[in-house]
Each structure stands twice: as structure tokens, then as C-alpha cells.
Amino acid sequence: MKTNQSSLLLILLLNLCVLSGIAQDSTKATSGRDLPSSDTTVSDDGRYQPNAIQEYNDAYYILNRLNHPNGLPPNKLNFQTPQATLEHFIVSSRNNNYEEAAYALNLNLMPDNLTKEQAGTLAEKLYFVLNQRIKIDWGSLSDRPDGQIDISTATNQAIAGKPLRSVVFGEIDLDGKDVILRLQRIKYKDYGAFWLISANTTENIDALYKIYGPRELDRMMPDWARIRFMNTPVWKVVGTLILILLSYFLGKVSVWFFRKLFKKSDKIWVNKIAKRLATPAGWAIGVLFFYITLNKLISFGGTFASTLYAILLIAVIGTMTWFIMRFIDSFMVYVAETKIGDANPEENNEARMMMTYISVARRVITFVVIIVGISVILSQFRSLEKLGISLIASAGVATVILGVAAQSTLGNIVAGIQIAITRPARIGDTVIIKEDWGYVEDIRFTYLVVRTWDQRRLVVPLKKIISETFENWSMTSAHQVRPIILYVDYEIDVDVVRKKFIELLKSEENWDEEHEPNLQVVDATENSIELRALCSAKDASTTWDLHCSLREKLIKFICSLENGKHLSKSRIQFENKLVADIDSEQSKKTKKRKKKE
């Protein structure tokens, strides 16, 4: 738990360090002017004008009026291209010249009595929102009057395109509705066409500012507290550090509180689950508290601000996903430990079957929760929408690449589901895989763990369990019969050995009495005969012990018969004809010599 807490605190601190070096604040330290109120700049009771668009042209919108009563932009302002118009608005706002920045706004949907001061306030609000939440891609903004982006080709051939009259420079969420920020090319009377921030975008400024405007502390802090360090007010860094520490201690207190609270419960499942849920629940509360309070009290601006809030949103969703995963995992562990019998005895088939189902379901559900969590996180990033469109457009190629790259992993996951349904192997089964004898200890996402008799662990891909042959000694029943093989001399009395085997087997406690004692002569070689004695027990491990014990005692008994006479042996008969002939010849010579004498 300490590792998780330290890691979370470190992540938050790193985010803050990066933020302090990159983020730019949109609130003013020396302007001498208060931030605009979140109240609507234009009264709801005002007389709003209808849309002034008279007709559509291929290259621009034709208007019958423009920005009454403020009038046309002065000739000194360059609004000939989308990039020039937006640059004017940003630079003028950055210099606190909001009334001049307001000339870049199309105010045609505003009331007739809109003043220049109110138009400047709208410009200031829009600048604040852009600085807070919008990362402008200047590279995609055209610097041509027709709104097109210059495209270079390998042959330097001219590419004919259609002039644009509307360009998107940002997107933002407004109460679940996507607000598209646009620049539009317009033409009024006999004046040349030029670009302005669209009337619909201007109409949404007040609503956007109400949601994304300055926070409580932004308005409360006096000018002397706005000392800057690396272009960021120091009070924001200090305030964020304080919020991090408060969130950290709130998480620790929540963990302690949940553990104390659930320990008092008389229900076993509450105690068991609480031990595993206290930590993720506490940290989910801590991260959520930090996200809400930071979003409510302190605002950061600049291009990095959107990244900061995205990271915090990922942290919130991540901790919630962690909590849900831990809850599912804890619940299934509780069911496995308390509601299912002991799966270690091989004869408990039902318990082993349920443990297999729970093991596979636990991992499949965890996998689904992770996928859902990642999907929720990705759905929060608008920049990934283009990626999604690109993937759909290249779905054929992407599917082939993904299929080839993930063939092994996906195949093992599918094999895991197939194993849960067909049950060729279950947790607790005795199996032999490539001459290794062991027990199925766990079935995971992509592999199966076998604990061998000598405490080794075999990691077997699930596809091999489905596609290759292996032995399962517990598939239908844990009961097992094992043979004891002995090689003895031809002259042995088999009935004597048979009686002794029956006597020894009946004296063994491990014998389950399901298979009658049986000793037979099953083969004969040049030197011996082969005896096979069968013994049975409740499971493979017990049968092995019984088999080893009986073999030892039978060997001892055969060795004791007539001083080992009946042990397996080889017989050799020597016939030396040459020696006999020499003896005969020698005898003849001896007889002749005696006759002469």
C-alpha cells in the first residue's frame, strides 16, 4: 500500500513541476483591471438581431449589415487571412487592448445597443477561455485569403482547390454539446472580403466563460500575491501543493477510516472485501477531491492547461477503474474461499469445476473493465477523434496488422474461454504435460500454471492445452490404478507371491478397496518372467505412495525366498570339447606306454 501511495503522490508532484515550467497564466498581475464577472455580458432581455447572412457565395458569406453600432474594422487592421485575424485577436488581448481585439468578432447576433465596452468584455472572456482550454494549431490555420493550406508535391505541380469560407480553430464542450469555434470569410456591401470570428462563436462566449472562467481564488487574490516564477503566479504553485498534501492525507485518512469501519461488521464478506477495497477507495476519494478542488479554486492557462486537466481526468478514471477491478476481484476471491469447498482433494470435482469458472471469469471481467476504462479515458480527448476516423478509413489494413501482431495473445485469451466451457483441464487436476507430472494450480489470461511434484512451475500457453495432447488423470475421477512391475526367476512359485501381495495390500491404509488385488504374469523374457501387481487409491498422489510402498515390500519378500534364489538371473552352461579330446589322447598314450613296458 505504501508503494501505491508514494507512486500516486510522485505522479501528482511531477505533474505540478511540469506545469509550473510550461503553463502560462491568463490572469493579469499588472493590468490594474479586475477580471470580468461570470454574469452574462449582454442582458437576456435585450433585442437580439436576426442572422445577417444574405446569401452564400463560393468564397464568402454576403452580409446585409455588420457589427452595428461598432462599425467596420479600421483599415489599419489586417483581417485578410484566417491566421492574421486570430493573431490580431490574441496579440491585442494579450496586451489588454480588448476593445480593439473585439473588432475580430462578428457581433451580428448581438443586440443593437451593444456598446464598445461590452464588446471588449466579450473579447476578454473569449481570450480567457481560449487561453484556458484551447490549444490552437497555428500550422493548420491558413495564411491565404482563400483559407486554403499550401500543399507541396514532389513534382511541384499546382494543386487546384476550392476556396474556403469557414475555418475551425478549436472545439470545446458546453454542457455535453460540442461548440465549434470558427473563423468565417464575409463580404459587406462593396468592401473586400475579410475574416472574422463567426457570429455563432461570439454568441456562445458568455456560456463558455461561465463554465471555464476564472476560479474563486483567481478573483480573491490581490495583485501583490501574483508574484510570478517561470511565468506562473507563485500562489498557484503553493496552492496546488497544499491541495496535493490535503488530498494525500485525505486518502490516507479514508483508508484508515474504511478499515476501522468495516472491521466492526459482523458479516464475514464485509471484512474480507474491505481489506482489499480500503486502499483503492481511499485513493479514489483523494484523487477526486484534488481534481474537484483544483478545478473549482485554481485555474491554469496556456497550452499546457488542457493537458493538466486531461492528466487529472485520467487519474480520476484510473482510480475508479482500479476500485471496480479490486471489488470484482475481492468478491470472487471471497466466493472461492467461503462458498466453494476445498479444491485440493482431487475427488472434489464440483469444487474444482467452480474454481476454474471463477478463475477464468475473474480475469475476463477484469480485462473487460480495463478495456472500458481505457475507452472512457480515450473518449475524453477530442484529438483522438481524428485518429478514430483514420482507423476506420484504414480498417482493413489495421485489422490485418492487429490480427497478425496479436494472434498469439488473442488466441490464448479465446482458448481460456474455451477451456472454461469444455473443461479439458480444471484447477486442481492432475496432469502430465511433456512427461512432467503435476497439478493445475491456476488458469490465467493466456497461460496455465502447473505445479510439479518437485515444486517447479510449468507455464503452458492455453493454446497448447487446446491443440496438443496431454494426460489428465482427474478429468472424470481422481481414483487411479497403478501397476507394480517385477522381474523374477522362472522357478518362483507365483501363488506364493500373489498371496503375499494380497496380504500386504490389505494391510495398507491408502488402499481404497475399489479395485480387487490382482497379480499376474504378463510377460516372459529369455532370463525372467514379468509380474504385474495392480493397486488403487483415491487419487494420483496417494496411489503413487501406495505403489512405492508395495513395490519395496514385495522386493524384500522375493529376496528372502530361499536366500534370493528366485531373483532374476542369467544361466550359462559351459561345454569345452577340446579339453575332452586332449584328455582322451593323453589316456591312449599312457596305455600304449604301459604295454611296451
C-alpha positions as CSV (number, residue, x, y, z in Angstrom):
1,M,0.0,0.0,0.0
2,K,2.9,2.4,0.8
3,T,4.3,1.8,-2.7
4,N,0.9,2.8,-4.3
5,Q,0.6,5.9,-2.1
6,S,4.1,7.1,-2.8
7,S,3.7,6.5,-6.6
8,L,0.5,8.5,-6.6
9,L,2.0,11.4,-4.7
10,L,5.0,11.3,-7.0
11,I,2.9,11.5,-10.1
12,L,1.0,14.5,-8.8
13,L,4.2,16.3,-7.9
14,L,5.7,15.6,-11.3
15,N,2.6,17.0,-13.0
16,L,2.9,20.1,-10.9
17,C,6.6,20.5,-11.7
18,V,6.0,20.2,-15.5
19,L,3.0,22.6,-15.2
20,S,5.0,25.3,-13.4
21,G,7.6,25.2,-16.1
22,I,5.3,25.3,-19.1
23,A,1.9,26.8,-18.2
24,Q,1.2,30.5,-18.8
25,D,-1.4,32.3,-16.7
26,S,-4.1,34.2,-18.3
27,T,-5.0,36.3,-15.2
28,K,-3.3,39.7,-15.1
29,A,-0.8,40.8,-12.5
30,T,-0.3,44.4,-13.5
31,S,-3.3,45.4,-15.7
32,G,-5.0,47.2,-12.8
33,R,-8.3,45.8,-14.0
34,D,-10.5,43.2,-12.4
35,L,-11.5,40.0,-14.2
36,P,-14.9,40.1,-15.9
37,S,-17.8,38.7,-13.9
38,S,-19.2,35.4,-14.9
39,D,-22.6,37.1,-15.4
40,T,-23.9,37.4,-19.0
41,T,-22.4,40.5,-20.6
42,V,-25.5,41.1,-22.8
43,S,-28.8,41.2,-21.0
44,D,-31.2,38.4,-21.8
45,D,-34.0,41.0,-22.2
46,G,-32.1,42.7,-25.0
47,R,-33.4,42.9,-28.6
48,Y,-31.2,40.4,-30.5
49,Q,-30.8,40.8,-34.2
50,P,-31.5,38.0,-36.7
51,N,-28.8,36.4,-38.7
52,A,-27.4,38.9,-41.2
53,I,-26.3,36.5,-43.8
54,Q,-27.9,37.4,-47.1
55,E,-26.7,34.7,-49.4
56,Y,-23.9,32.2,-49.8
57,N,-21.1,32.5,-52.3
58,D,-18.4,30.0,-53.2
59,A,-15.7,32.1,-51.5
60,Y,-17.5,34.1,-48.7
61,Y,-20.8,34.9,-46.9
62,I,-22.5,38.1,-48.1
63,L,-23.9,40.2,-45.2
64,N,-26.5,43.0,-45.3
65,R,-25.1,44.6,-42.1
66,L,-22.0,44.2,-39.9
67,N,-21.4,44.9,-36.2
68,H,-23.9,47.7,-35.6
69,P,-23.2,50.1,-33.9
70,N,-19.4,49.4,-33.6
71,G,-18.9,49.6,-37.3
72,L,-16.3,48.1,-39.6
73,P,-12.8,47.2,-38.5
74,P,-10.3,50.1,-39.2
75,N,-8.2,49.9,-42.3
76,K,-5.1,49.5,-40.3
77,L,-6.1,46.1,-39.1
78,N,-5.2,43.1,-41.2
79,F,-8.1,40.6,-41.4
80,Q,-7.2,39.3,-44.9
81,T,-6.4,35.7,-43.8
82,P,-7.7,33.4,-41.0
83,Q,-4.3,33.4,-39.3
84,A,-4.0,37.2,-39.4
85,T,-7.4,37.7,-37.8
86,L,-6.8,35.3,-35.0
87,E,-3.3,36.7,-34.4
88,H,-4.8,40.2,-34.1
89,F,-7.3,38.9,-31.6
90,I,-4.7,37.1,-29.5
91,V,-2.0,39.8,-29.5
92,S,-4.4,42.6,-28.7
93,S,-5.9,40.6,-25.9
94,R,-2.5,39.7,-24.5
95,N,-1.8,43.5,-24.5
96,N,-5.1,44.1,-22.6
97,N,-6.5,46.0,-25.6
98,Y,-9.8,44.2,-25.7
99,E,-11.8,46.8,-27.4
100,E,-9.5,46.6,-30.4
101,A,-9.5,42.8,-30.2
102,A,-13.3,43.0,-30.4
103,Y,-13.1,44.1,-34.0
104,A,-12.2,40.5,-34.8
105,L,-15.6,39.4,-33.5
106,N,-18.7,39.1,-35.7
107,L,-21.3,40.7,-33.4
108,N,-24.3,40.4,-35.8
109,L,-26.2,38.2,-33.4
110,M,-25.8,40.6,-30.5
111,P,-28.4,43.4,-29.6
112,D,-28.4,46.8,-31.4
113,N,-27.5,48.6,-28.1
114,L,-24.2,46.6,-27.6
115,T,-21.5,49.1,-26.5
116,K,-17.8,49.0,-27.3
117,E,-17.1,48.3,-23.6
118,Q,-19.4,45.3,-23.7
119,A,-17.8,44.1,-26.9
120,G,-14.4,44.4,-25.2
121,T,-15.6,42.4,-22.3
122,L,-16.8,39.6,-24.7
123,A,-13.3,39.7,-26.3
124,E,-11.7,39.4,-22.8
125,K,-13.9,36.5,-21.9
126,L,-13.2,34.6,-25.1
127,Y,-9.4,35.2,-24.7
128,F,-9.6,33.7,-21.2
129,V,-11.4,30.6,-22.4
130,L,-9.0,30.2,-25.3
131,N,-6.0,30.5,-23.0
132,Q,-7.6,28.0,-20.6
133,R,-8.9,25.2,-22.8
134,I,-8.0,25.6,-26.4
135,K,-4.7,24.6,-28.0
136,I,-4.6,26.5,-31.3
137,D,-2.9,24.6,-34.1
138,W,-1.3,27.5,-35.9
139,G,0.2,25.2,-38.5
140,S,-3.3,24.2,-39.7
141,L,-4.5,27.8,-39.9
142,S,-4.3,29.2,-43.4
143,D,-2.4,32.4,-44.1
144,R,-4.0,32.8,-47.5
145,P,-7.1,34.9,-48.3
146,D,-8.9,31.9,-49.7
147,G,-8.4,29.9,-46.5
148,Q,-6.6,27.0,-48.1
149,I,-3.4,25.4,-46.9
150,D,-0.4,25.4,-49.3
151,I,0.4,21.9,-50.3
152,S,3.8,21.0,-51.9
153,T,4.2,17.9,-54.1
154,A,7.2,16.0,-55.3
155,T,6.7,17.4,-58.8
156,N,6.0,21.0,-57.7
157,Q,2.8,20.9,-59.6
158,A,0.0,23.3,-58.7
159,I,-2.9,21.7,-56.9
160,A,-6.3,23.2,-57.6
161,G,-8.5,23.6,-54.6
162,K,-11.8,25.1,-53.6
163,P,-11.7,28.4,-51.6
164,L,-12.9,28.1,-48.0
165,R,-15.3,30.4,-46.3
166,S,-15.2,28.8,-42.9
167,V,-12.2,27.5,-40.9
168,V,-12.3,25.7,-37.5
169,F,-9.7,26.7,-34.9
170,G,-11.0,24.9,-31.8
171,E,-13.6,22.7,-30.2
172,I,-14.9,22.8,-26.6
173,D,-17.6,21.0,-24.6
174,L,-20.6,23.1,-23.4
175,D,-22.9,21.1,-21.1
176,G,-22.5,18.0,-23.2
177,K,-22.8,19.9,-26.5
178,D,-19.8,20.3,-28.8
179,V,-19.2,24.0,-29.6
180,I,-17.1,24.5,-32.7
181,L,-15.0,27.7,-32.8
182,R,-14.9,29.1,-36.3
183,L,-13.4,31.9,-38.4
184,Q,-15.6,32.9,-41.4
185,R,-14.9,34.9,-44.5
186,I,-17.5,37.6,-45.1
187,K,-18.3,40.4,-47.6
188,Y,-20.2,43.5,-46.7
189,K,-21.5,45.9,-49.4
190,D,-18.7,46.9,-51.8
191,Y,-15.9,46.3,-49.3
192,G,-13.4,43.5,-49.9
193,A,-13.9,40.1,-48.3
194,F,-12.2,39.6,-44.9
195,W,-12.2,37.1,-42.0
196,L,-13.9,37.4,-38.6
197,I,-14.6,35.1,-35.7
198,S,-18.0,33.7,-36.5
199,A,-21.3,35.1,-35.0
200,N,-22.2,31.7,-33.6
201,T,-18.9,31.5,-31.8
202,T,-19.4,35.0,-30.4
203,E,-22.9,34.1,-29.2
204,N,-21.5,31.3,-27.1
205,I,-18.8,33.3,-25.3
206,D,-20.8,34.1,-22.2
207,A,-21.9,30.5,-21.7
208,L,-18.3,29.2,-22.2
209,Y,-16.9,31.8,-19.8
210,K,-19.4,30.8,-17.1
211,I,-18.0,27.3,-17.2
212,Y,-14.4,27.8,-18.0
213,G,-13.9,31.3,-16.5
214,P,-11.7,32.2,-13.5
215,R,-12.0,30.2,-10.3
216,E,-12.7,31.5,-6.8
217,L,-9.1,32.1,-5.8
218,D,-8.3,33.8,-9.1
219,R,-10.8,36.6,-8.1
220,M,-9.8,36.7,-4.4
221,M,-6.0,37.1,-4.8
222,P,-4.8,40.7,-4.6
223,D,-2.1,42.0,-7.1
224,W,0.7,41.7,-4.5
225,A,0.1,38.0,-4.3
226,R,0.6,37.5,-8.0
227,I,4.4,37.4,-8.0
228,R,5.5,35.2,-10.9
229,F,8.0,32.5,-11.1
230,M,8.7,31.0,-14.6
231,N,5.7,32.9,-15.9
232,T,3.4,31.3,-13.3
233,P,2.0,33.0,-10.2
234,V,3.7,31.6,-7.1
235,W,0.4,31.5,-5.2
236,K,-1.0,29.0,-7.7
237,V,2.0,26.7,-7.3
238,V,1.8,27.0,-3.5
239,G,-2.0,26.5,-3.6
240,T,-1.7,23.4,-5.8
241,L,1.0,21.9,-3.4
242,I,-1.3,22.5,-0.5
243,L,-4.2,20.8,-2.4
244,I,-1.9,17.8,-3.2
245,L,-0.9,17.4,0.5
246,L,-4.6,17.7,1.6
247,S,-5.6,15.1,-1.0
248,Y,-2.8,12.8,0.1
249,F,-3.8,13.0,3.8
250,L,-7.5,12.7,2.9
251,G,-6.6,9.5,1.0
252,K,-4.7,8.0,4.0
253,V,-7.4,9.0,6.5
254,S,-10.1,7.5,4.2
255,V,-8.1,4.2,4.0
256,W,-7.8,4.1,7.8
257,F,-11.5,5.0,8.3
258,F,-12.8,2.4,5.9
259,R,-10.7,-0.3,7.6
260,K,-11.9,0.6,11.0
261,L,-15.5,0.9,9.9
262,F,-15.7,-2.4,8.1
263,K,-13.8,-4.3,10.8
264,K,-16.7,-3.7,13.2
265,S,-19.1,-5.5,10.8
266,D,-20.3,-9.0,11.9
267,K,-20.5,-10.1,8.3
268,I,-17.5,-12.1,7.0
269,W,-17.8,-10.9,3.4
270,V,-17.6,-7.3,4.5
271,N,-14.4,-7.9,6.5
272,K,-12.8,-9.8,3.7
273,I,-13.7,-7.4,0.9
274,A,-12.9,-4.3,3.0
275,K,-9.3,-5.3,3.4
276,R,-8.8,-5.2,-0.3
277,L,-11.1,-2.3,-1.1
278,A,-10.0,0.2,1.6
279,T,-6.8,1.3,-0.3
280,P,-8.4,1.9,-3.8
281,A,-11.5,3.6,-2.2
282,G,-9.3,5.9,-0.2
283,W,-7.2,6.9,-3.1
284,A,-10.1,7.4,-5.4
285,I,-11.5,9.8,-2.9
286,G,-8.2,11.6,-2.6
287,V,-7.7,12.0,-6.4
288,L,-11.3,13.0,-6.9
289,F,-11.0,15.6,-4.1
290,F,-7.9,17.1,-5.8
291,Y,-9.5,17.2,-9.2
292,I,-12.7,18.9,-8.0
293,T,-11.0,21.4,-5.7
294,L,-8.3,22.4,-8.2
295,N,-10.9,22.8,-10.9
296,K,-13.0,24.9,-8.6
297,L,-10.4,27.1,-6.9
298,I,-7.4,27.5,-9.2
299,S,-7.2,28.0,-13.0
300,F,-4.1,27.5,-15.1
301,G,-3.8,28.9,-18.6
302,G,-1.7,28.3,-21.6
303,T,-1.4,25.4,-24.0
304,F,-0.5,23.0,-21.2
305,A,-3.6,23.7,-19.1
306,S,-5.7,21.3,-21.2
307,T,-3.0,18.6,-20.8
308,L,-3.1,19.1,-17.0
309,Y,-6.8,18.7,-16.7
310,A,-6.6,15.7,-19.1
311,I,-4.0,14.0,-16.8
312,L,-6.1,14.7,-13.7
313,L,-9.2,13.2,-15.5
314,I,-7.1,10.1,-16.4
315,A,-6.1,9.8,-12.7
316,V,-9.7,10.0,-11.6
317,I,-11.0,7.4,-14.1
318,G,-7.9,5.2,-13.4
319,T,-8.5,5.1,-9.7
320,M,-12.2,4.4,-10.2
321,T,-11.3,1.6,-12.6
322,W,-8.8,0.3,-10.0
323,F,-11.6,0.3,-7.4
324,I,-14.0,-1.6,-9.6
325,M,-11.4,-4.1,-10.6
326,R,-10.4,-4.7,-6.9
327,F,-14.1,-5.0,-5.9
328,I,-14.7,-7.7,-8.6
329,D,-11.5,-9.5,-7.7
330,S,-12.2,-9.4,-4.0
331,F,-15.8,-10.6,-4.4
332,M,-14.7,-13.6,-6.5
333,V,-11.9,-14.4,-4.1
334,Y,-14.5,-14.3,-1.2
335,V,-16.8,-16.6,-3.1
336,A,-14.0,-19.0,-3.9
337,E,-12.8,-19.2,-0.3
338,T,-16.1,-19.3,1.5
339,K,-18.8,-20.6,-0.9
340,I,-16.8,-23.3,-2.6
341,G,-15.4,-26.4,-1.0
342,D,-11.7,-27.3,-0.8
343,A,-10.5,-27.8,-4.4
344,N,-7.2,-29.5,-3.3
345,P,-8.7,-33.0,-2.9
346,E,-8.9,-34.4,-6.4
347,E,-12.1,-36.2,-5.7
348,N,-14.0,-32.9,-5.2
349,N,-14.9,-32.5,-8.8
350,E,-17.6,-29.8,-8.3
351,A,-15.3,-27.5,-6.3
352,R,-12.5,-27.8,-8.9
353,M,-15.0,-27.0,-11.7
354,M,-16.3,-23.9,-9.9
355,M,-12.8,-22.7,-9.1
356,T,-12.0,-23.0,-12.8
357,Y,-15.1,-21.0,-13.8
358,I,-14.3,-18.3,-11.2
359,S,-10.6,-18.1,-12.2
360,V,-11.4,-17.6,-15.9
361,A,-14.4,-15.3,-15.3
362,R,-12.3,-13.2,-12.8
363,R,-9.7,-12.5,-15.5
364,V,-12.1,-12.0,-18.3
365,I,-14.2,-9.5,-16.3
366,T,-11.0,-7.7,-15.2
367,F,-9.9,-7.5,-18.9
368,V,-13.3,-6.0,-19.9
369,V,-13.2,-3.4,-17.0
370,I,-9.7,-2.3,-18.2
371,I,-10.9,-2.0,-21.8
372,V,-13.9,0.0,-20.7
373,G,-11.7,2.3,-18.5
374,I,-9.3,2.9,-21.4
375,S,-12.2,3.6,-23.7
376,V,-13.7,6.2,-21.2
377,I,-10.3,7.8,-21.0
378,L,-9.7,8.0,-24.7
379,S,-13.2,9.4,-25.2
380,Q,-12.3,12.5,-23.2
381,F,-9.7,13.5,-25.8
382,R,-11.1,15.3,-28.9
383,S,-7.8,14.9,-30.7
384,L,-8.3,11.2,-30.8
385,E,-11.5,11.6,-32.8
386,K,-9.4,12.2,-36.0
387,L,-7.4,9.1,-35.1
388,G,-10.6,7.1,-34.8
389,I,-11.7,8.3,-38.3
390,S,-8.3,7.4,-39.7
391,L,-8.5,3.9,-38.2
392,I,-12.0,3.4,-39.6
393,A,-10.8,4.5,-43.0
394,S,-7.9,2.1,-42.9
395,A,-9.9,-0.6,-41.0
396,G,-8.9,-3.4,-43.4
397,V,-5.2,-2.8,-43.1
398,A,-5.4,-2.2,-39.3
399,T,-7.4,-5.4,-38.8
400,V,-4.8,-7.4,-40.7
401,I,-1.9,-5.9,-38.8
402,L,-3.6,-6.2,-35.4
403,G,-4.6,-9.8,-36.2
404,V,-1.0,-10.8,-37.1
405,A,0.6,-8.9,-34.2
406,A,-1.9,-10.1,-31.5
407,Q,-2.6,-13.5,-32.9
408,S,-0.9,-15.4,-30.2
409,T,-2.3,-13.3,-27.3
410,L,-5.8,-13.2,-28.6
411,G,-5.7,-16.9,-29.4
412,N,-4.7,-17.7,-25.8
413,I,-7.5,-15.5,-24.4
414,V,-10.0,-17.3,-26.6
415,A,-8.5,-20.6,-25.6
416,G,-9.0,-19.6,-21.9
417,I,-12.7,-19.1,-22.5
418,Q,-12.9,-22.4,-24.4
419,I,-11.2,-24.2,-21.5
420,A,-13.8,-22.8,-19.1
421,I,-16.6,-24.1,-21.3
422,T,-15.2,-27.5,-22.4
423,R,-13.1,-28.2,-19.2
424,P,-10.3,-30.3,-20.6
425,A,-8.3,-29.1,-17.5
426,R,-9.5,-27.6,-14.2
427,I,-7.8,-26.1,-11.3
428,G,-6.6,-29.0,-9.1
429,D,-6.5,-31.6,-11.9
430,T,-3.5,-34.0,-12.0
431,V,-1.9,-33.7,-15.5
432,I,1.1,-34.9,-17.3
433,I,2.5,-32.5,-19.9
434,K,5.6,-33.5,-21.8
435,E,6.4,-36.2,-19.2
436,D,6.1,-33.7,-16.3
437,W,3.6,-34.7,-13.6
438,G,1.9,-32.0,-11.6
439,Y,-1.3,-30.2,-10.6
440,V,-3.1,-27.4,-12.3
441,E,-2.5,-24.5,-9.9
442,D,-4.0,-21.6,-11.8
443,I,-5.6,-20.7,-15.2
444,R,-4.8,-17.1,-16.2
445,F,-5.4,-14.9,-19.2
446,T,-3.1,-16.5,-21.6
447,Y,-1.4,-19.4,-19.8
448,L,-1.9,-22.3,-17.4
449,V,0.3,-22.8,-14.3
450,V,1.2,-26.4,-13.4
451,R,2.8,-27.2,-10.1
452,T,5.0,-30.3,-10.5
453,W,5.6,-32.9,-7.8
454,D,9.1,-31.3,-7.1
455,Q,7.5,-27.8,-6.6
456,R,8.5,-26.5,-10.0
457,R,6.1,-24.4,-12.0
458,L,5.3,-25.1,-15.7
459,V,3.9,-22.2,-17.6
460,V,1.9,-23.6,-20.5
461,P,0.2,-21.4,-23.2
462,L,-3.5,-22.1,-23.2
463,K,-3.5,-22.7,-27.0
464,K,-1.3,-25.8,-26.3
465,I,-3.8,-27.2,-23.9
466,I,-6.5,-26.9,-26.6
467,S,-4.4,-28.1,-29.6
468,E,-1.9,-30.6,-28.2
469,T,-2.3,-33.9,-26.4
470,F,-1.7,-34.2,-22.7
471,E,-2.8,-36.6,-19.9
472,N,-5.4,-35.5,-17.4
473,W,-5.7,-38.1,-14.6
474,S,-8.5,-36.3,-12.8
475,M,-10.8,-35.4,-15.8
476,T,-13.6,-37.8,-14.8
477,S,-12.5,-39.2,-11.5
478,A,-9.5,-38.8,-9.2
479,H,-9.4,-42.6,-8.5
480,Q,-6.4,-44.2,-10.0
481,V,-4.9,-47.7,-10.5
482,R,-1.1,-48.1,-10.8
483,P,0.9,-51.2,-11.8
484,I,3.9,-52.6,-9.9
485,I,6.3,-54.4,-12.3
486,L,8.6,-57.1,-11.0
487,Y,11.1,-59.4,-12.9
488,V,11.7,-62.8,-11.2
489,D,13.2,-66.2,-12.0
490,Y,11.2,-68.9,-13.9
491,E,11.3,-71.2,-10.9
492,I,9.4,-68.9,-8.5
493,D,6.1,-70.0,-7.1
494,V,3.8,-67.2,-8.4
495,D,1.0,-68.2,-6.0
496,V,3.2,-67.6,-3.0
497,V,4.0,-64.1,-4.3
498,R,0.3,-63.5,-5.1
499,K,-0.8,-64.4,-1.6
500,K,1.9,-62.1,-0.1
501,F,0.8,-59.2,-2.3
502,I,-2.8,-59.7,-1.2
503,E,-1.7,-59.7,2.4
504,L,0.4,-56.6,2.0
505,L,-2.3,-54.7,0.1
506,K,-5.0,-55.3,2.6
507,S,-2.7,-54.0,5.4
508,E,-2.2,-50.7,3.7
509,E,-4.4,-47.8,4.8
510,N,-4.1,-46.0,1.5
511,W,-5.9,-48.8,-0.4
512,D,-9.4,-47.6,-1.3
513,E,-10.7,-51.2,-1.8
514,E,-12.3,-50.2,-5.1
515,H,-10.0,-52.4,-7.2
516,E,-9.5,-56.1,-6.1
517,P,-5.9,-57.3,-5.5
518,N,-4.6,-58.7,-8.8
519,L,-1.1,-60.1,-9.6
520,Q,-0.5,-61.7,-13.0
521,V,2.4,-63.0,-15.2
522,V,2.2,-60.6,-18.1
523,D,5.4,-61.4,-20.0
524,A,8.3,-63.7,-20.2
525,T,11.9,-62.9,-21.5
526,E,14.9,-65.1,-22.0
527,N,16.0,-64.6,-18.4
528,S,12.9,-63.9,-16.3
529,I,9.2,-63.6,-16.1
530,E,7.3,-60.3,-15.6
531,L,4.9,-59.9,-12.8
532,R,2.3,-57.1,-12.7
533,A,0.5,-56.3,-9.4
534,L,-2.3,-53.6,-9.5
535,C,-3.1,-51.3,-6.6
536,S,-5.6,-48.5,-6.4
537,A,-6.2,-45.4,-4.2
538,K,-8.4,-42.3,-4.1
539,D,-6.1,-40.0,-6.1
540,A,-2.9,-40.0,-8.0
541,S,-0.7,-38.8,-5.1
542,T,-2.0,-41.4,-2.8
543,T,-1.8,-44.1,-5.4
544,W,1.9,-43.2,-6.0
545,D,2.7,-43.6,-2.3
546,L,0.9,-46.9,-2.1
547,H,2.6,-48.1,-5.3
548,C,6.1,-47.3,-4.0
549,S,5.4,-48.9,-0.6
550,L,4.1,-52.2,-2.0
551,R,7.0,-52.5,-4.5
552,E,9.5,-52.1,-1.8
553,K,7.9,-54.8,0.4
554,L,7.4,-57.2,-2.5
555,I,11.1,-56.9,-3.5
556,K,12.1,-57.6,0.1
557,F,9.8,-60.6,0.3
558,I,11.2,-62.1,-3.0
559,C,14.8,-61.5,-1.8
560,S,14.0,-63.5,1.3
561,L,12.6,-66.6,-0.6
562,E,15.3,-69.3,-0.4
563,N,18.1,-66.8,0.0
564,G,17.3,-64.9,-3.2
565,K,17.2,-68.0,-5.4
566,H,14.2,-66.6,-7.3
567,L,15.7,-63.3,-8.2
568,S,16.1,-62.7,-11.9
569,K,19.3,-64.2,-13.2
570,S,21.1,-65.5,-16.3
571,R,22.1,-69.1,-16.7
572,I,25.3,-70.1,-18.6
573,Q,26.3,-73.8,-19.5
574,F,30.0,-74.3,-20.5
575,E,30.8,-77.2,-23.0
576,N,34.6,-77.4,-23.7
577,K,35.1,-80.3,-26.3
578,L,38.8,-79.5,-27.0
579,V,39.8,-80.3,-23.4
580,A,37.9,-83.7,-23.6
581,D,39.8,-84.7,-26.7
582,I,43.1,-83.8,-25.2
583,D,42.4,-85.9,-22.2
584,S,41.3,-88.9,-24.3
585,E,44.5,-88.7,-26.4
586,Q,46.6,-88.5,-23.3
587,S,45.0,-91.5,-21.9
588,K,45.7,-93.6,-25.1
589,K,49.3,-92.7,-25.0
590,T,49.6,-93.7,-21.4
591,K,48.1,-97.2,-22.1
592,K,50.5,-97.8,-25.1
593,R,53.5,-97.0,-22.9
594,K,52.4,-99.4,-20.3
595,K,52.0,-102.2,-22.8
596,K,55.5,-101.7,-24.1
597,E,56.9,-102.0,-20.6
